[in-house]
Amino acid sequence: MIYRLKSVPDISSSPSASIIIAQYLKEAIVSGMLVDHQPIRQDKIAALFNVSKIPVREALKTLEAEGFVKFNRNRGAIVAGITEHELLQFFEIRAVLESTITRIAVPKMDSENFAQLMNACEAFRQEEDPTRWAELNWALHASIYIAAERPHMLKLIRSVYDKVERYMRVQLAVPDGMAQADREHREIYSACKDGDADEAARLIHDHVVGVCTDLQRKLTAGKAFSASADSEF
């Protein structure tokens, strides 16, 4: 199966072609449309974007530096997978950073922040498209974190979130996964609304750790983190 990106622009004359290609490929990887170890054919991408292989190669090198792509001697570029141990480390980083930024954010939250958080909770609860769950989950979390006014910390959190977003849809898809996430989100909302920064931070920490625990219990690296043998881009 070859994944086709939607609304691919003609960037043949764009000086930032490699940047645009990198953004599109990253989106495909983060969303789970390109899966772990899936080959990425430079000639197919070049044809898709109407460019030479040069900006494609530059884009792949950028994604390699960010940890989303790796180069194999015999297979060329493939989507970089992560081990269960690496997954655990990413969630440990998330738990620490997100609980910290929550503790900073809660005292600064105002009525607009609370409204955004509640709207995000509702959007997450009502969404039936699995491909949107992880991004809506991020929007919910970000509606808290943005109040902290720590843009560099928020950017770092987002970069780690991008590393694990594709796996979170699997966790949310298990029986009661969405319902459990919704319950925890509403508990977090209540703590924020009450101005209890320590409780909100604790709930965020436990929420993130809980997601990781569920993934470790319900997934195996061989099943969850690999592409089919005939899958390519």
Secondary structure, DSSP 4 states (H G I P E B T S, - for coil): -----SS----TT-TTHHHHHHHHHHHHHHTTSS-TT-B--HHHHHHHHT--HHHHHHHHHHHHHTTSEEEETTTEEEEPP--HHHHHHHHHHHHHHHHHHHHHHGGG--HHHHHHHHHHHHHHHH---HHHHHHHHHHHHHHHHGGG--HHHHHHHHHHHHHHHHHHHHHHHSTTHHHHHHHHHHHHHHHHHTT-HHHHHHHHHHHHHHHHHHHHHH--HHHHS---TT---
